[in-house]
Amino acid sequence: MTSVPVPHHYAPKWAADTRATPPAVGDERETLTAYLDWHRQTFELKCAGVPPERLSERAVPPSSLSLHGLLRHLAGTERWWFRIQFAGEDVPMLYYTDDDPEQDFEALDGDPGEALEVWRAECRRANEILAAASLDDTGVQLSTGEPVSLRRIVVSMIAEYARHNGHADLLRERIDGATGM
């Protein structure tokens, strides 16, 4: 895949667009995984070049969202869907407890750079799981005990990133005026 040049009027000053273009023609797996990767790369570009101390900034009041909180949330979501529900790995939840379910967004303790590395590690592990399985394979939804296909998980993750990339775009614009990606 090749990188798509970004029109000058849309390209932010803070990052080069290195995302691979999702295929216009391809099989289901290729298309779904390319779009998931594209959305992950989009989110990472939204965080690129922001000073670490500003990643925790809640820049769109009254919302409590921050880029740091979104990093934590997306790392936890990757782990929840791919590792816990699909692969059945016995790993702890990230930034979540029953007593404090919103700590991914609310408790912004810790280093944002570390949160970025945790998110990257979760994406790598999710990609390993995705590469080793069929889209028809199923995990178990812990809330219902019902099966959930890997296909459904990938589609859910694309929707999750699409939603939060919009949030990240607004946050980034408020932090330093950068738009695009």
QUIJOCOR-V289153 format. One record per residue. PSI is psi in whole degrees, 0 to 359 (none if undefined). OMEGA is omega as a letter, one per 20 degrees, with the letter a starting at -180 (999 if undefined). NEAR is the number of other C-alpha atoms within 8 Angstrom. Layout:
# QUIJOCOR-V289153
PSI & OMEGA & NEAR
PSI & OMEGA & NEAR
This chain:
# QUIJOCOR-V289153
153 & a & 6
159 & r & 6
141 & r & 9
128 & r & 9
139 & r & 5
132 & r & 7
142 & a & 6
320 & a & 5
345 & a & 4
339 & a & 9
122 & r & 13
157 & r & 10
340 & a & 6
351 & a & 7
145 & r & 9
142 & r & 7
106 & a & 11
9 & a & 6
141 & r & 10
138 & r & 10
126 & r & 10
148 & a & 9
144 & r & 9
334 & r & 4
132 & r & 5
169 & r & 7
174 & a & 6
312 & a & 6
311 & a & 7
316 & a & 9
311 & a & 12
314 & a & 10
325 & r & 9
319 & r & 12
323 & r & 10
313 & r & 12
320 & r & 8
316 & r & 12
322 & r & 12
314 & r & 9
323 & r & 9
314 & r & 11
317 & a & 12
322 & r & 8
327 & r & 10
333 & r & 11
345 & a & 11
132 & r & 8
358 & r & 6
128 & r & 7
140 & a & 6
320 & a & 9
339 & r & 7
345 & r & 8
333 & a & 12
357 & a & 12
130 & r & 10
87 & a & 10
355 & a & 9
72 & a & 10
150 & j & 6
7 & r & 4
146 & r & 6
10 & a & 9
146 & r & 11
162 & r & 14
321 & r & 13
314 & r & 13
320 & r & 13
321 & r & 13
312 & a & 11
315 & a & 15
314 & a & 11
325 & r & 10
314 & r & 14
322 & r & 13
318 & r & 8
311 & a & 13
314 & a & 13
308 & a & 10
307 & a & 10
312 & a & 13
314 & a & 15
305 & a & 12
318 & a & 13
304 & a & 14
347 & r & 9
25 & r & 9
142 & r & 7
77 & r & 5
151 & a & 6
156 & r & 4
150 & r & 9
133 & r & 9
36 & a & 11
136 & r & 10
161 & r & 8
327 & r & 5
335 & a & 4
73 & a & 7
346 & a & 9
18 & a & 9
341 & r & 11
320 & a & 15
325 & a & 14
316 & a & 8
89 & a & 7
38 & r & 10
162 & a & 4
168 & a & 6
124 & r & 7
327 & r & 11
322 & r & 7
320 & r & 8
322 & r & 12
317 & r & 10
323 & r & 8
315 & r & 9
314 & r & 13
318 & r & 9
319 & r & 8
321 & r & 11
318 & r & 10
315 & a & 8
319 & r & 9
319 & r & 12
322 & r & 8
315 & r & 8
314 & a & 11
318 & a & 11
333 & a & 7
0 & a & 6
161 & r & 8
149 & r & 8
338 & r & 9
345 & r & 7
152 & a & 8
152 & r & 9
195 & a & 12
125 & r & 11
116 & a & 11
331 & a & 7
332 & a & 4
342 & a & 5
2 & a & 7
154 & r & 7
153 & r & 8
129 & a & 11
154 & r & 12
324 & r & 15
312 & a & 8
322 & r & 8
315 & a & 11
316 & r & 11
319 & r & 9
320 & r & 8
323 & r & 10
316 & r & 11
320 & r & 8
313 & r & 8
319 & r & 13
315 & r & 9
310 & a & 8
337 & r & 10
326 & r & 12
316 & r & 8
314 & a & 9
325 & r & 14
315 & r & 11
317 & r & 9
313 & a & 13
318 & r & 14
321 & r & 10
329 & a & 9
311 & a & 10
12 & r & 6
355 & a & 7
136 & r & 10
167 & r & 10
183 & a & 7
none & 999 & 9
